[in-house]
Amino acid sequence: MDFRRLAAFHVEHNAAISNRSITHLAADMNAVHCLAQAAVNVELFTIPLYMTTMYSIQGMHSITEKTPAGQKGLYYGRRWPGISPTPNPQTANQQACNLYFSVFIQEMLHLQMAANICSALGNSYQSSSSGPVLTALHPNFNSPLLMDKNNGWTCYGPTNTAIPHILDVTDLDDPVYSNVKVALNELNDNAINLALLIEEPSDVLSSRIKVTARGKYIATKPGGVLGGVPFASWTATSTEAELPLFGTIATMYECLAAYLNITYDISGADQALLKALDEQNLVRGSTVSLFEVLFNASSQQRDLFNTEGQGHPLAEFPRMKTVVDAKTADQAKQQIFQLMNAITDQGEGATMKVDPTPVLPKGLLGAPVQQNYQPNYQALKEDYVQYDEQGQPLPVSASAHARFFGGVVDHYDRFQQVKGLLGSGEITTWVDWHNAGNIWQADLLQTPDYADNPNSATLPSAAAVAQALNNLKAGGESNFTEMSRVAAGAIAGITTVLNQYWTSESVDFPFPSMSGSGDRVSICWAIFGQAPDLSLGEYERIPGAQRDYLYHACQGMAFQPVPGEDANACASKEVFHTCRGSNACKGEGGCGFVQKTGGGGAGCRSLAATPASGQAGCGAPTLYSPPADNACGALGGCAVPISASQLYPDSGLMAIYNLQPNQPPERVANEGVTFTRAQLVHDVAWEAYTKVLQSQGKPAGDKPQPSDLRLAFPPST
């Protein structure tokens, strides 16, 4: 969809957006902020939805790595429940997974672009005694339209029929789509029809809306966007929950494009506001542009896809923008229009579907995405390298293959291909696997090569993992509830960090949390044959200032036990999460990966700058701090509960701390723990925990056997 052309059409045909009374400025600024936030909400809404369905496809995966010379991978010969993309898809399951994966990752791109738009349009004026004060607004990744205060995803449910901001499916004049539920499902008819409905071309979807319901949606009201923008009765205090229903995703973006062309007649303007606008050089004769008022040239822009540097050498989309980095308003507006073009072209394709051209790879059907918006094959190959079981690089990674060949056509057509695969009857989901009476056995979790794994005596046996998987299923509803909470906490470990990621340059993107959340969702399918109930959210935490104990992040390592909690619990359930940025378990125990103490947030260097006794000088090992102990936010890498199979990928020296409720972590003088590659993380954590207790004159007791939950989880990668 060409938003630049549409915007010009709006200016020509919609008198309400030209020379509008400036008395509407505050309301219109708020409308744009809410529209941009709605775009963030819609793109974010699709990610757990598509991820959950993708991981319902039955399959296993290996954990591979680039290995040190002469060594085998840490998990050589082991297999873990959960499908993953493949560079050579052969089966229906593999093909469907690759197609879903390509959409899932591209929705992350769309979320990034929507958030960058939201950030670029973040200028706002707050009232003060001295006149309007310019402030910056940021995207919110925990919108109440999607989730509750405990990060429970209330937008999904077995009876839900609303796609946030867009449509109630019961208003469709179609016996298939009108009965779809907006729920987390296995790959079945409901899931694929919901995906097709979300991604359906705007003109086709709007034509499906019942005549009696067309007055509810901007896409089908008389006049459409031309008659709907500016929004009637909108005020400076209206919220995103009060936005009109759009009918289609493209219509939502078209409304935003229309608002961005509003200009104002400044006659009758409040003098304090006019002075503020004039001081910022925003007055153009007798008019003011809404876009120029909103545009924040110094906004926080984030990019995971077109960066070029170590570990990601090439831009994945060299012909298109993924950020708003222009410093002039005119150029920034064009960039925003291009971002919206890319989102809608990659998702639903052109408004009118066109026949595929001969450049489509053999076997791909549907509408081609414009070449500018397709990923670059060579860039994907170099940016995403994958290793085989021997630690050697593959010619092309699974991620690169899935994303390039999927990215040639739009989301709607990719899901049409999945629907065809589903109709063939050749797809097997974890629901099917469980319904067939399968149970977990050791030979499903290892290959014959495992006999050559030098860590086989260290890792929990495949038989123990299989038994844990079966035990968890036998535990029924209580275990399913706990697993759902784990999955919700893992996803919250992403969304809560994204709020910081778009406000502070010092916060890193939570990559390990992203993969960790996928592990938690896929293992729930593999154990129970059910999607996790993400509406349950996280377990609610009592603020630290209101308790005289510490939650603990590692099995059996409670420095200040929670009253009534099992001393050998895998972790306090209130801190179930994935880390890397949220650092939600800091100061709560000793588990997790370590991080170098030379970076991170305030307090990190001061706590761990001095090596342990006898370790200073030339050749001393790098000093690390475990994320559960450190005081530096944005340095994580762990997951709670941590896998019983988690091995250290490197060697070093870990500082240790004495932890007390409502007190900053205190370095234990002259103490540290040396760890080496292939040691179990829990073993090293237990050694650190024991030394802390010894410094307090307390006994440590016996190290607990791994819990079923910890045995079930695959290690982080």
C-alpha positions as CSV (number, residue, x, y, z in Angstrom):
1,M,0.0,0.0,0.0
2,D,1.5,3.4,-1.0
3,F,0.9,5.6,1.9
4,R,2.7,8.5,0.3
5,R,0.1,8.5,-2.5
6,L,-2.8,8.0,-0.1
7,A,-1.6,10.9,2.0
8,A,-1.5,13.2,-1.0
9,F,-5.0,12.0,-1.9
10,H,-6.2,12.9,1.6
11,V,-4.8,16.4,1.4
12,E,-6.6,16.9,-1.9
13,H,-10.0,15.5,-0.9
14,N,-10.2,16.0,2.9
15,A,-10.6,19.7,3.7
16,A,-10.7,18.8,7.5
17,I,-7.0,18.2,7.6
18,S,-5.9,21.4,6.0
19,N,-5.8,24.7,7.9
20,R,-7.5,23.1,10.8
21,S,-8.1,25.3,13.9
22,I,-5.0,25.1,16.1
23,T,-7.3,24.6,19.1
24,H,-7.4,20.9,18.1
25,L,-3.6,20.5,18.3
26,A,-3.5,18.8,21.7
27,A,-6.2,16.4,20.7
28,D,-4.6,15.6,17.4
29,M,-1.2,15.0,18.9
30,N,-2.8,12.6,21.3
31,A,-4.6,10.9,18.5
32,V,-1.3,10.3,16.7
33,H,0.3,9.0,19.9
34,C,-2.6,6.6,20.4
35,L,-2.5,5.5,16.7
36,A,1.2,4.8,16.8
37,Q,0.8,2.9,20.1
38,A,-2.0,0.9,18.5
39,A,0.4,-0.1,15.7
40,V,2.8,-1.3,18.4
41,N,-0.1,-3.2,20.0
42,V,-1.2,-4.9,16.8
43,E,2.3,-6.0,15.7
44,L,3.1,-7.3,19.3
45,F,-0.3,-9.1,19.4
46,T,0.8,-11.4,16.5
47,I,4.1,-12.5,18.0
48,P,3.0,-14.9,20.9
49,L,0.1,-16.0,18.6
50,Y,2.2,-17.1,15.7
51,M,5.0,-18.4,18.0
52,T,2.6,-20.6,20.0
53,T,1.1,-22.2,16.8
54,M,4.6,-22.7,15.3
55,Y,5.8,-24.6,18.3
56,S,2.7,-26.8,18.4
57,I,4.2,-28.6,15.3
58,Q,5.7,-31.8,16.5
59,G,9.5,-32.0,16.1
60,M,12.9,-32.2,17.9
61,H,16.0,-30.2,17.6
62,S,19.7,-30.3,18.4
63,I,21.8,-27.6,20.1
64,T,24.9,-27.0,18.1
65,E,27.7,-24.5,18.3
66,K,31.0,-23.5,16.8
67,T,33.3,-25.7,19.0
68,P,36.9,-25.1,20.1
69,A,39.4,-26.9,18.0
70,G,39.4,-30.6,18.5
71,Q,36.3,-30.5,20.8
72,K,32.8,-31.8,20.3
73,G,29.8,-29.6,21.1
74,L,28.6,-29.4,24.7
75,Y,25.3,-31.3,23.8
76,Y,26.7,-33.5,21.0
77,G,24.2,-36.3,20.3
78,R,21.4,-35.0,22.6
79,R,18.0,-34.1,21.2
80,W,15.4,-31.7,22.8
81,P,11.7,-31.5,22.3
82,G,10.6,-28.6,20.1
83,I,10.7,-28.1,16.4
84,S,13.0,-25.6,14.8
85,P,13.5,-24.4,11.2
86,T,15.6,-26.4,8.8
87,P,17.8,-25.4,5.9
88,N,16.5,-28.3,3.8
89,P,12.8,-28.7,4.6
90,Q,11.4,-32.1,3.4
91,T,8.4,-33.0,5.5
92,A,5.1,-31.1,5.8
93,N,6.1,-30.3,9.4
94,Q,9.4,-28.8,8.4
95,Q,7.9,-26.8,5.6
96,A,5.1,-25.4,7.8
97,C,7.6,-24.6,10.6
98,N,9.8,-22.7,8.1
99,L,6.9,-20.7,6.8
100,Y,5.6,-19.8,10.3
101,F,9.1,-18.9,11.4
102,S,9.6,-16.6,8.5
103,V,6.4,-14.7,9.4
104,F,7.2,-14.8,13.2
105,I,10.6,-13.1,12.7
106,Q,9.2,-10.6,10.2
107,E,6.5,-9.6,12.8
108,M,9.5,-8.8,15.1
109,L,10.7,-6.5,12.3
110,H,7.3,-4.9,12.0
111,L,7.2,-4.4,15.8
112,Q,10.6,-2.7,15.6
113,M,9.4,-0.4,12.8
114,A,6.1,0.4,14.6
115,A,8.0,1.2,17.8
116,N,10.5,3.4,15.9
117,I,7.5,5.3,14.3
118,C,6.0,5.7,17.7
119,S,9.3,7.0,19.1
120,A,9.9,9.3,16.2
121,L,6.4,10.9,16.7
122,G,6.9,11.1,20.5
123,N,7.0,14.9,21.0
124,S,4.3,16.0,23.5
125,Y,3.5,19.1,25.4
126,Q,2.8,19.0,29.1
127,S,1.2,21.9,30.9
128,S,3.1,23.8,33.5
129,S,2.9,27.1,35.4
130,S,5.4,28.6,33.0
131,G,3.6,27.3,29.8
132,P,3.8,24.2,27.7
133,V,6.9,22.0,28.3
134,L,8.1,19.7,25.5
135,T,8.5,16.0,26.6
136,A,9.1,12.7,24.8
137,L,6.8,9.8,24.8
138,H,7.9,6.2,24.2
139,P,6.3,3.0,23.0
140,N,4.7,0.7,25.6
141,F,5.1,-3.0,25.3
142,N,2.7,-3.9,28.1
143,S,-0.4,-2.2,26.9
144,P,-3.6,-2.9,29.0
145,L,-5.3,-3.7,25.7
146,L,-3.1,-6.8,25.5
147,M,-2.3,-7.8,29.0
148,D,-3.1,-7.3,32.7
149,K,-0.8,-5.9,35.4
150,N,0.8,-9.3,36.0
151,N,1.7,-9.6,32.2
152,G,-1.1,-12.1,31.6
153,W,-2.1,-12.0,27.9
154,T,-5.9,-11.3,28.2
155,C,-6.2,-10.6,24.4
156,Y,-6.2,-14.4,23.8
157,G,-8.8,-16.8,25.1
158,P,-11.1,-19.7,24.0
159,T,-14.1,-17.4,23.7
160,N,-12.3,-14.2,22.5
161,T,-13.4,-12.8,19.1
162,A,-11.6,-9.4,19.0
163,I,-8.4,-8.6,17.2
164,P,-7.2,-5.6,19.2
165,H,-8.0,-2.2,17.4
166,I,-9.0,-4.0,14.2
167,L,-12.1,-6.2,14.2
168,D,-14.6,-8.4,16.0
169,V,-14.7,-11.5,13.9
170,T,-18.4,-12.1,14.7
171,D,-19.0,-9.0,12.5
172,L,-17.9,-11.0,9.4
173,D,-20.3,-12.2,6.9
174,D,-18.5,-15.5,6.4
175,P,-19.3,-18.8,8.1
176,V,-15.7,-19.8,8.5
177,Y,-14.1,-16.5,9.7
178,S,-17.0,-15.4,11.8
179,N,-16.6,-18.5,14.0
180,V,-12.8,-18.1,14.5
181,K,-11.7,-17.7,18.1
182,V,-8.7,-15.4,19.0
183,A,-7.0,-18.1,21.0
184,L,-3.6,-19.7,21.3
185,N,-4.0,-22.9,19.4
186,E,-2.2,-25.8,17.8
187,L,-1.8,-25.7,14.1
188,N,-5.4,-26.5,13.2
189,D,-8.2,-24.9,11.2
190,N,-8.9,-22.2,13.8
191,A,-5.2,-21.2,14.0
192,I,-4.6,-21.0,10.3
193,N,-7.9,-19.2,9.6
194,L,-7.1,-16.7,12.3
195,A,-3.7,-16.1,10.8
196,L,-5.2,-15.6,7.3
197,L,-7.8,-13.3,8.7
198,I,-5.2,-11.1,10.3
199,E,-3.1,-10.9,7.2
200,E,-5.9,-10.8,4.6
201,P,-5.6,-7.9,2.0
202,S,-7.5,-4.9,3.2
203,D,-10.0,-4.6,0.4
204,V,-10.9,-8.3,0.7
205,L,-11.3,-8.3,4.5
206,S,-13.4,-5.1,4.5
207,S,-15.7,-6.7,1.9
208,R,-16.4,-9.5,4.3
209,I,-17.8,-7.3,7.0
210,K,-21.6,-7.6,7.4
211,V,-23.7,-4.8,6.0
212,T,-25.3,-4.3,9.5
213,A,-21.8,-3.9,11.1
214,R,-20.2,-1.6,8.6
215,G,-21.0,1.5,10.6
216,K,-18.6,0.2,13.3
217,Y,-15.5,0.3,11.3
218,I,-13.6,3.1,9.6
219,A,-12.7,0.9,6.6
220,T,-16.4,0.4,5.8
221,K,-18.0,3.6,7.0
222,P,-19.2,6.1,4.3
223,G,-16.2,8.0,3.3
224,G,-13.8,5.6,5.0
225,V,-10.6,7.3,6.2
226,L,-11.5,10.5,4.4
227,G,-14.6,10.8,6.4
228,G,-13.1,9.4,9.6
229,V,-10.0,11.5,10.1
230,P,-9.8,13.6,12.3
231,F,-11.7,11.4,14.7
232,A,-15.0,12.8,16.0
233,S,-15.2,13.7,19.7
234,W,-11.5,12.9,20.2
235,T,-9.9,14.8,23.1
236,A,-6.4,15.4,24.5
237,T,-7.1,12.9,27.3
238,S,-8.6,10.1,25.2
239,T,-6.8,6.8,25.4
240,E,-5.8,4.1,22.9
241,A,-8.7,2.1,24.3
242,E,-11.1,4.7,22.8
243,L,-9.7,4.6,19.3
244,P,-12.3,3.6,16.7
245,L,-12.2,0.1,15.2
246,F,-10.4,0.2,11.9
247,G,-11.6,-3.0,10.2
248,T,-8.2,-3.8,8.7
249,I,-4.6,-3.2,9.7
250,A,-3.9,-1.2,6.5
251,T,-6.8,1.2,7.5
252,M,-5.1,1.8,10.9
253,Y,-1.9,2.8,9.1
254,E,-3.9,4.9,6.6
255,C,-5.5,6.8,9.5
256,L,-2.0,7.5,10.9
257,A,-0.9,8.7,7.4
258,A,-3.8,11.0,7.1
259,Y,-3.2,12.6,10.6
260,L,0.4,13.2,9.7
261,N,-0.7,15.6,6.9
262,I,-2.8,17.9,9.2
263,T,-1.8,21.6,9.1
264,Y,-3.3,24.3,11.3
265,D,-4.3,27.9,11.0
266,I,-2.6,29.6,14.0
267,S,-5.1,32.5,14.3
268,G,-6.7,32.3,17.7
269,A,-3.8,30.1,19.1
270,D,-3.1,30.2,22.8
271,Q,-0.2,32.7,23.2
272,A,1.8,30.4,25.5
273,L,1.6,27.6,23.0
274,L,2.3,29.8,20.1
275,K,5.4,31.1,21.8
276,A,6.6,27.5,22.5
277,L,6.0,26.6,18.8
278,D,7.7,29.7,17.6
279,E,10.8,29.1,19.8
280,Q,11.2,25.7,18.1
281,N,10.9,27.3,14.6
282,L,7.6,25.4,13.9
283,V,5.5,28.3,12.7
284,R,5.4,28.6,8.9
285,G,3.8,32.0,8.2
286,S,0.2,31.5,9.4
287,T,0.3,27.7,9.6
288,V,1.8,24.9,11.7
289,S,2.3,21.3,10.6
290,L,1.2,18.5,13.0
291,F,4.0,16.3,11.8
292,E,6.7,18.9,12.6
293,V,5.3,19.4,16.0
294,L,5.3,15.7,16.7
295,F,8.6,14.8,15.1
296,N,11.4,14.1,17.6
297,A,14.7,14.3,15.6
298,S,16.6,12.8,18.6
299,S,14.2,9.9,19.3
300,Q,15.6,6.6,20.3
301,Q,15.7,4.4,17.2
302,R,16.5,0.7,17.4
303,D,17.5,-1.7,14.7
304,L,18.2,-5.4,14.9
305,F,17.9,-6.1,11.1
306,N,20.0,-3.5,9.2
307,T,22.9,-3.0,11.6
308,E,26.3,-3.8,10.2
309,G,29.0,-4.9,12.7
310,Q,30.6,-7.8,14.5
311,G,28.2,-10.8,14.5
312,H,25.9,-9.1,12.0
313,P,28.0,-7.9,9.1
314,L,25.4,-7.0,6.5
315,A,22.1,-5.2,6.4
316,E,19.3,-7.7,5.9
317,F,17.1,-5.3,3.9
318,P,19.6,-3.0,2.1
319,R,16.9,-1.4,-0.1
320,M,14.6,-0.2,2.7
321,K,14.7,1.7,5.9
322,T,14.0,0.0,9.2
323,V,14.5,3.2,11.4
324,V,13.5,6.8,11.2
325,D,16.9,8.5,11.2
326,A,16.3,11.6,9.1
327,K,16.9,14.9,10.9
328,T,14.5,17.0,8.9
329,A,10.7,16.6,9.1
330,D,10.1,16.2,5.4
331,Q,12.6,13.4,5.1
332,A,11.4,11.7,8.3
333,K,7.8,11.7,7.1
334,Q,8.9,10.0,3.9
335,Q,10.7,7.4,5.9
336,I,7.7,6.7,8.1
337,F,5.5,6.3,5.0
338,Q,8.1,3.8,3.7
339,L,8.1,1.9,6.9
340,M,4.3,1.6,6.8
341,N,4.5,0.5,3.1
342,A,6.9,-2.2,4.1
343,I,4.8,-3.5,6.9
344,T,1.6,-3.8,4.8
345,D,3.4,-5.1,1.7
346,Q,5.2,-7.8,3.6
347,G,2.0,-8.7,5.5
348,E,-1.0,-8.5,3.3
349,G,0.7,-7.6,0.0
350,A,-0.7,-5.0,-2.3
351,T,-4.3,-4.0,-1.8
352,M,-5.2,-5.7,-5.1
353,K,-3.5,-9.2,-5.4
354,V,-1.5,-9.6,-8.5
355,D,-0.3,-12.7,-10.3
356,P,3.1,-14.0,-9.4
357,T,5.9,-13.1,-11.7
358,P,8.4,-15.5,-13.1
359,V,11.1,-14.5,-10.6
360,L,9.4,-16.4,-7.8
361,P,11.3,-19.5,-6.8
362,K,9.8,-22.8,-7.9
363,G,7.0,-24.0,-5.6
364,L,6.2,-20.5,-4.2
365,L,2.7,-19.2,-5.0
366,G,0.9,-16.0,-4.4
367,A,1.7,-12.3,-4.5
368,P,5.4,-11.3,-4.6
369,V,6.6,-8.8,-2.0
370,Q,8.1,-5.8,-3.7
371,Q,11.9,-6.4,-4.1
372,N,12.8,-3.4,-2.0
373,Y,11.0,-5.1,0.9
374,Q,12.5,-8.6,0.5
375,P,15.4,-9.7,2.6
376,N,18.8,-10.1,1.0
377,Y,19.9,-13.7,0.7
378,Q,23.7,-13.1,1.0
379,A,23.2,-10.9,4.0
380,L,21.0,-13.5,5.8
381,K,23.7,-16.2,5.0
382,E,26.4,-14.1,6.6
383,D,24.4,-12.7,9.5
384,Y,22.9,-16.0,10.6
385,V,25.5,-18.8,10.6
386,Q,24.5,-22.2,11.9
387,Y,26.8,-25.1,12.8
388,D,26.3,-28.9,12.4
389,E,26.8,-31.5,15.0
390,Q,30.6,-31.5,14.3
391,G,30.8,-27.7,14.9
392,Q,31.3,-26.9,11.3
393,P,29.3,-24.1,9.6
394,L,26.5,-25.1,7.3
395,P,26.4,-23.8,3.8
396,V,23.2,-21.9,4.7
397,S,21.5,-21.7,8.1
398,A,17.9,-22.7,8.7
399,S,17.0,-19.2,9.7
400,A,18.5,-17.7,6.4
401,H,16.8,-20.3,4.3
402,A,13.4,-20.0,5.9
403,R,13.4,-16.2,6.0
404,F,14.6,-15.6,2.4
405,F,12.4,-18.1,0.6
406,G,9.4,-17.2,2.8
407,G,10.1,-13.5,2.4
408,V,9.6,-13.5,-1.3
409,V,5.8,-13.6,-0.8
410,D,3.6,-11.9,1.7
411,H,2.4,-13.3,5.0
412,Y,-1.1,-14.0,3.7
413,D,0.3,-16.2,0.9
414,R,2.7,-18.0,3.3
415,F,-0.2,-18.9,5.5
416,Q,-2.1,-20.0,2.4
417,Q,0.7,-22.5,1.8
418,V,0.5,-23.7,5.4
419,K,-3.2,-24.2,5.0
420,G,-2.5,-26.4,2.0
421,L,-0.1,-28.4,4.0
422,L,-2.6,-28.7,6.8
423,G,-5.2,-29.9,4.3
424,S,-2.9,-32.6,3.0
425,G,-3.2,-34.4,6.4
426,E,0.5,-34.8,6.6
427,I,1.2,-32.4,9.5
428,T,1.5,-33.8,13.0
429,T,1.2,-31.6,16.0
430,W,2.1,-32.4,19.6
431,V,-1.7,-32.8,20.2
432,D,-1.6,-35.6,17.6
433,W,1.5,-37.1,19.2
434,H,-0.1,-37.3,22.7
435,N,-3.4,-38.5,21.3
436,A,-1.6,-41.4,19.7
437,G,-0.6,-42.6,23.2
438,N,3.1,-41.6,22.9
439,I,5.2,-41.3,26.0
440,W,8.7,-39.9,26.4
441,Q,11.6,-42.5,26.2
442,A,15.3,-42.0,26.4
443,D,16.0,-43.0,22.8
444,L,13.9,-40.0,21.6
445,L,16.3,-37.7,23.4
446,Q,19.6,-38.9,22.1
447,T,21.2,-40.2,19.0
448,P,23.9,-43.0,18.8
449,D,26.5,-40.2,18.6
450,Y,25.8,-39.4,22.2
451,A,28.1,-42.2,23.2
452,D,31.0,-40.0,21.9
453,N,29.9,-36.9,24.0
454,P,32.7,-36.3,26.6
455,N,30.0,-34.7,28.8
456,S,27.7,-37.7,29.0
457,A,28.7,-38.4,32.6
458,T,28.0,-34.7,33.6
459,L,24.7,-34.2,31.8
460,P,21.5,-35.6,33.3
461,S,20.8,-38.9,31.5
462,A,18.3,-39.0,28.6
463,A,16.3,-41.5,30.8
464,A,16.1,-39.0,33.6
465,V,14.9,-36.3,31.3
466,A,12.3,-38.6,29.7
467,Q,11.0,-39.6,33.2
468,A,10.8,-35.9,34.2
469,L,8.7,-35.1,31.1
470,N,6.4,-38.0,31.8
471,N,6.2,-37.1,35.5
472,L,5.2,-33.5,34.7
473,K,2.4,-34.6,32.4
474,A,1.2,-37.1,35.1
475,G,1.0,-34.2,37.6
476,G,-1.9,-32.7,35.6
477,E,-3.5,-29.3,36.0
478,S,-1.2,-28.0,38.7
479,N,1.9,-28.7,36.7
480,F,0.3,-27.2,33.5
481,T,-0.6,-24.0,35.4
482,E,3.0,-23.7,36.7
483,M,4.4,-24.3,33.2
484,S,2.0,-21.6,31.8
485,R,3.3,-19.2,34.4
486,V,6.8,-20.0,33.5
487,A,6.1,-19.3,29.8
488,A,4.3,-16.0,30.7
489,G,7.2,-14.9,32.8
490,A,9.6,-15.7,30.0
491,I,7.7,-13.5,27.6
492,A,7.5,-10.8,30.2
493,G,11.3,-11.0,30.4
494,I,11.1,-9.6,26.8
495,T,8.3,-7.1,26.9
496,T,9.5,-5.4,30.1
497,V,13.0,-5.0,28.7
498,L,11.7,-3.5,25.4
499,N,10.1,-0.7,27.4
500,Q,13.7,0.2,28.6
501,Y,15.3,-0.7,25.3
502,W,13.4,2.2,23.6
503,T,14.3,4.7,26.3
504,S,17.9,4.0,27.1
505,E,20.9,3.3,24.8
506,S,22.6,1.3,27.6
507,V,20.0,-1.5,27.5
508,D,20.6,-4.4,25.1
509,F,18.0,-6.3,23.2
510,P,17.0,-9.5,25.2
511,F,18.1,-12.1,22.6
512,P,18.5,-15.0,25.1
513,S,15.1,-14.2,26.5
514,M,13.6,-14.5,23.0
515,S,15.0,-18.0,22.5
516,G,14.2,-18.8,26.1
517,S,10.5,-17.9,25.7
518,G,10.4,-20.2,22.7
519,D,11.8,-23.0,24.7
520,R,9.2,-22.6,27.4
521,V,6.3,-22.5,25.0
522,S,7.6,-25.5,23.0
523,I,8.3,-27.6,26.1
524,C,4.7,-27.0,27.3
525,W,3.4,-28.4,24.0
526,A,5.8,-31.4,24.3
527,I,4.8,-32.3,27.8
528,F,1.0,-31.6,27.9
529,G,0.0,-31.4,24.2
530,Q,-1.5,-28.0,25.1
531,A,-0.6,-24.4,24.5
532,P,0.5,-22.6,27.7
533,D,-2.3,-20.4,29.2
534,L,-0.5,-17.1,28.9
535,S,-3.6,-15.3,30.4
536,L,-2.4,-16.5,33.8
537,G,0.6,-14.2,33.7
538,E,3.4,-14.1,36.2
539,Y,3.2,-15.0,39.8
540,E,2.7,-11.7,41.7
541,R,5.8,-10.5,43.6
542,I,5.6,-8.7,46.9
543,P,7.9,-5.7,46.7
544,G,11.2,-6.1,48.4
545,A,10.6,-3.2,50.8
546,Q,7.6,-5.2,52.2
547,R,9.3,-8.5,52.9
548,D,12.1,-9.7,55.1
549,Y,13.2,-12.6,52.9
550,L,14.7,-13.1,49.5
551,Y,13.1,-14.9,46.6
552,H,15.7,-17.3,45.2
553,A,16.6,-18.0,41.6
554,C,18.4,-21.4,41.9
555,Q,17.2,-24.7,43.2
556,G,18.0,-25.2,46.9
557,M,19.8,-21.9,47.3
558,A,17.6,-19.7,49.4
559,F,19.8,-17.3,51.4
560,Q,16.7,-16.0,53.2
561,P,13.9,-18.6,52.7
562,V,10.4,-17.6,51.7
563,P,8.1,-18.6,54.5
564,G,6.4,-21.9,53.8
565,E,8.4,-22.5,50.6
566,D,9.9,-25.9,49.8
567,A,13.6,-25.5,50.5
568,N,14.4,-27.6,47.4
569,A,12.0,-25.8,45.1
570,C,13.5,-25.3,41.6
571,A,13.3,-21.5,42.3
572,S,10.8,-19.1,43.9
573,K,7.9,-19.1,41.5
574,E,7.6,-15.3,41.7
575,V,10.9,-14.9,39.8
576,F,10.2,-17.3,37.0
577,H,11.4,-15.5,33.9
578,T,14.1,-15.2,31.3
579,C,16.7,-12.6,31.9
580,R,19.1,-10.7,29.7
581,G,18.0,-7.2,30.3
582,S,15.2,-7.6,32.8
583,N,17.7,-9.0,35.4
584,A,14.6,-9.8,37.4
585,C,16.4,-12.3,39.7
586,K,19.3,-10.1,40.6
587,G,20.1,-10.3,44.3
588,E,18.0,-13.4,44.6
589,G,20.4,-16.3,44.4
590,G,23.4,-17.7,42.5
591,C,22.2,-19.5,39.3
592,G,22.5,-18.5,35.8
593,F,25.2,-17.6,33.3
594,V,28.0,-15.2,34.3
595,Q,28.8,-11.9,32.7
596,K,32.0,-9.9,32.7
597,T,32.1,-7.3,35.4
598,G,33.7,-4.7,33.2
599,G,30.4,-3.4,31.8
600,G,26.8,-2.9,32.6
601,G,24.8,-0.5,34.7
602,A,25.5,1.4,37.9
603,G,27.0,-0.6,40.7
604,C,28.5,-3.4,38.6
605,R,32.1,-2.2,38.5
606,S,32.2,-1.1,42.2
607,L,30.9,-4.4,43.4
608,A,33.2,-6.7,41.5
609,A,36.2,-4.6,40.3
610,T,38.7,-6.3,42.6
611,P,39.8,-9.9,41.8
612,A,39.7,-12.6,44.4
613,S,42.7,-13.1,46.6
614,G,45.6,-14.6,44.6
615,Q,44.1,-14.0,41.2
616,A,45.4,-10.5,40.4
617,G,48.2,-9.7,37.9
618,C,49.2,-10.8,34.4
619,G,47.4,-13.9,33.1
620,A,44.7,-13.8,35.8
621,P,41.3,-15.1,34.6
622,T,38.6,-12.7,33.5
623,L,36.4,-11.8,36.5
624,Y,32.7,-12.5,36.1
625,S,29.5,-11.9,38.2
626,P,26.5,-14.2,38.1
627,P,23.4,-12.3,37.0
628,A,21.5,-13.4,40.1
629,D,24.1,-11.8,42.3
630,N,25.0,-8.7,40.4
631,A,23.8,-5.1,40.8
632,C,24.0,-4.3,37.1
633,G,20.7,-4.2,35.3
634,A,20.9,-5.2,31.5
635,L,23.5,-7.9,32.1
636,G,21.6,-11.2,32.4
637,G,21.7,-14.4,30.4
638,C,20.0,-16.7,32.7
639,A,16.5,-18.3,32.8
640,V,14.6,-19.2,35.9
641,P,14.1,-22.1,36.5
642,I,17.5,-22.9,34.9
643,S,17.9,-26.1,33.0
644,A,19.5,-29.0,34.8
645,S,21.5,-29.6,31.6
646,Q,23.0,-26.0,31.4
647,L,26.7,-26.2,30.9
648,Y,29.2,-23.3,30.9
649,P,30.4,-22.5,27.4
650,D,33.6,-20.8,28.6
651,S,35.9,-20.6,31.6
652,G,36.6,-17.8,34.1
653,L,36.5,-16.7,37.7
654,M,33.2,-15.8,39.3
655,A,32.9,-13.3,42.2
656,I,30.5,-14.1,44.9
657,Y,28.3,-12.0,47.2
658,N,26.5,-12.1,50.5
659,L,22.8,-11.3,49.9
660,Q,20.4,-9.9,52.4
661,P,16.8,-8.6,52.0
662,N,16.6,-4.9,51.1
663,Q,20.4,-4.6,51.1
664,P,22.8,-4.2,48.2
665,P,24.8,-7.3,47.4
666,E,28.0,-7.3,49.5
667,R,31.1,-8.8,47.9
668,V,32.6,-11.7,49.9
669,A,36.2,-10.6,50.4
670,N,39.0,-12.8,49.0
671,E,36.5,-15.3,47.6
672,G,35.7,-16.5,44.1
673,V,34.8,-19.6,42.2
674,T,36.7,-20.8,39.1
675,F,34.5,-22.4,36.5
676,T,35.5,-24.2,33.3
677,R,33.8,-25.0,30.0
678,A,31.4,-28.0,30.3
679,Q,30.8,-27.6,34.0
680,L,27.2,-27.6,35.1
681,V,26.0,-24.1,36.0
682,H,24.1,-25.4,39.1
683,D,27.3,-27.1,40.4
684,V,29.3,-23.9,40.1
685,A,26.4,-22.0,41.7
686,W,26.2,-24.5,44.6
687,E,30.0,-24.0,45.2
688,A,29.4,-20.2,45.3
689,Y,26.4,-20.6,47.6
690,T,28.4,-22.8,50.0
691,K,31.2,-20.3,50.2
692,V,28.8,-17.5,51.1
693,L,27.2,-19.6,53.9
694,Q,30.7,-20.5,55.2
695,S,31.5,-16.8,55.4
696,Q,28.4,-16.5,57.5
697,G,29.3,-19.5,59.7
698,K,26.3,-21.5,58.4
699,P,26.2,-25.1,57.0
700,A,25.1,-25.5,53.4
701,G,23.4,-28.9,53.7
702,D,23.2,-31.4,50.8
703,K,22.9,-30.3,47.2
704,P,19.4,-31.2,45.9
705,Q,18.7,-33.5,43.0
706,P,17.4,-31.7,39.9
707,S,13.7,-31.1,39.9
708,D,11.5,-32.4,37.1
709,L,11.0,-28.9,35.9
710,R,14.7,-28.2,35.6
711,L,15.3,-31.6,33.9
712,A,12.6,-30.9,31.4
713,F,13.9,-27.6,30.1
714,P,16.6,-27.5,27.4
715,P,19.7,-25.5,28.1
716,S,19.8,-21.9,26.9
717,T,21.8,-21.3,23.7
